[in-house]
Amino acid sequence: MFDRTKAKVIRIGDRCIGGDYPIAIQSMCNTKTEDVKATVAQILALEAAGCEIIRVAVPTMEAAEAITEIKKQIHIPLVADIHFDYRLAIAAIEHGVDKIRINPGNIGSVDRVKAVVDKAKAYHVPIRVGVNSGSLEKDLIAKYGGHVTAEGIVESALDKVHLIEDLGYDQMVISIKSSDVMMCVKAHELIAAKTDYPLHVGITESGTLISGNIKSAVGLGIMLNEGVGHTIRVSLTGDPLEEIKSAKLILKTLGLRKGGIEVVSCPTCGRTRIDLIGLANKVETMVQDIPLDIKVAVMGCVVNGPGEAKEADIGIAGGKGEGLLIRKGEVVKKVPESELLDALREELLHWNEIHA
Ligand code: SF4
């Protein structure tokens, strides 16, 4: 187990990570950063969903220049993701970005890295040092048996961190990525034991919705539960909004974040006589904008439903073309199936009056 709170506090715009600060949820835009309108629209949607730090790709000078305008229209810290060209990192900083993500290994000579570090230092912009198993140096592959290993990834990351420290800067966040979930977990455990910089954790290239969610939940679940990680990104091949939903659920499941309505639902069986799968999906969407910290149960039948819903604050138990609304295990009323969702919404919207 690791003590997450021992990590150095790093300020990213108006937000901090590390120390006692809560684990921050991140995502990355999949719009063209040069398209300010589309990028801002996506960031605002992500903010509304609960994204707390957002990263954009900066592959061109036009993208770096767009940062100034994007920053004016959003409310969360903005991170620039830079590869290869140190001038883009410098331009992103000059245009007001709150953090840069670079792999010093692909930025070029030490002089070029120094130019970026000097600029970051002058603007008080932290650097996320990111290394990826896919770009591990050949000598580190050879050193650890001829293949990519957690030890090699960690050594590569720490080499970059020490390089930046030697250049006189210590405002850093570290990220190490591997699509091999258990190698990624091992690498994070190793690096957490060796550094007190905050760790940005995630499983890279984890896949589409189902495989990405499962790999992320397993990998992040192990790491976060061990006390590793200060900011997370669930990487999915899909809408970044899904990444935020998944990240929030992972944190809530681990007890690392409170708030919001938790929906539990039964798996359905031969007793189910209503469209419970459709109803559970609608309930999950419906509760997203209701600011309550309670548990809602959506159960398929009146045989086991009321009993199983007892643990919840409020629940639905389906019958044949109708359902029961149950509050703390007590039946409140019987409602036709077509009105169940509205009845539940009404109950939730007046929850605070009912329970005042
Ligand atoms: Fe089946 Fe009822 Fe249990 Fe749902 S709550 S799984 S319908 S017995």
Residues whose N, C-alpha, C, O or C-beta is under 5 A from the ligand:
A	BS01	SF4	C266 P267 T268 C269 R271 T272 M299 G300 C301 N304 G305
